[in-house]
């Protein structure tokens, strides 16, 4: 990783959940696409490391990912993506045309407020909640107590204890299906999500949507969403995506 | 408004809730700051015009604002702001420095997902819900039936019927207070929200935060938030802000 050499010039560290996906994956893949050499700081999700005293010194909100660029602490994965594109050399990941940029930002916003939270709820309900509850109850309680903000405390409690209502779960399932249709429609007229060129929108989508063919095979498959499947294949062939996947350990819930 | 003359060259229309504030105000003020000459298309909120068949032809989601730029239909007020800045000449509203841009985008994102929804809930609970319920129940029901997406139907129902829980209302009140502290802190080190220059972050904040000194005078006032009050004064002196206010009728809930 050339860690020592790099520190002599620029200090670039990324704190992220291992294996990189969702918000962590967005930042990780964007750095790889820009050919930025960065120090990997894995944060172990199932060990609750995101709320450890050490990590709260890095990001007092206890959220992941966090990028440290020299003395700058950059949080919030969506604005972070544009920051990485603008602050480092390498191929541009933001289209030149204002209309394509607008589309890129609408996609990122939609993933942030609609598709992402829906996927997260379903994943917690199916896989992550049960794994979390396998910890000793005292450890779980200590973790919930360590969450630094009240609204995130409520969210973690609901997720860990699996107290989503049936209405909430079916609304999230509906949003995932709508998202799958939306992606297929967008890719019908354009090679990439925002237009003629590969952009942060594709990076952000891959990190939420990449597992949909295995997660919801009845919704994303070669028959009903051929353009989505072709886009996923094209993404899988990108050198940066290959590098990210080669570095990733299997997710705890699929080990 | 030079409407006819303009249409010969470029077609620029903004559909917005009258008087412009919140998301509608963001787009309205950004256009004024860029000196764009645009056709005003008022959408009457209390008359439910945003879900009329005519408006659904413009924006099938029934959301406001919508910008029509030649044949382009631009929605989603936050990406719309960057679109307006990039697609039209005039003074730049996006800082040149990547760090200041990142701050600008973090502020817009925070207003979208945290402060804005909290303010909206409190405003609905105090003013707008009761005014909506003054309509004939059949009209209210017809409006709810006309909402085009299920999740927005639920949101409108809750807002119109005023069925927010006490927990939800106190969480929103807490978020407004936290927001007021966050704004004061940000303005302590910098003249504008994102850094050395006026940006979309200031525009977006004004349209959510502008009424805080009257709305929550115990939280935003010259004693506890002097920098915020000075920023509001500086905003009020901008020619574009003066123009927006001169054009605005008083809000229905303050008539």
Interface residues (C-beta under 8 A of the other chain):
Chain A: X72 X74 X75 X76 X78 X79 X80 X82 X83 X86 X87 X98 X99 X101 X102 X105 X106 X109 X112 X113 X150 X151 X171 X174 X175
Chain B: X72 X74 X75 X76 X78 X79 X80 X82 X83 X86 X87 X98 X99 X101 X102 X105 X106 X109 X112 X113 X150 X151 X171 X174 X175
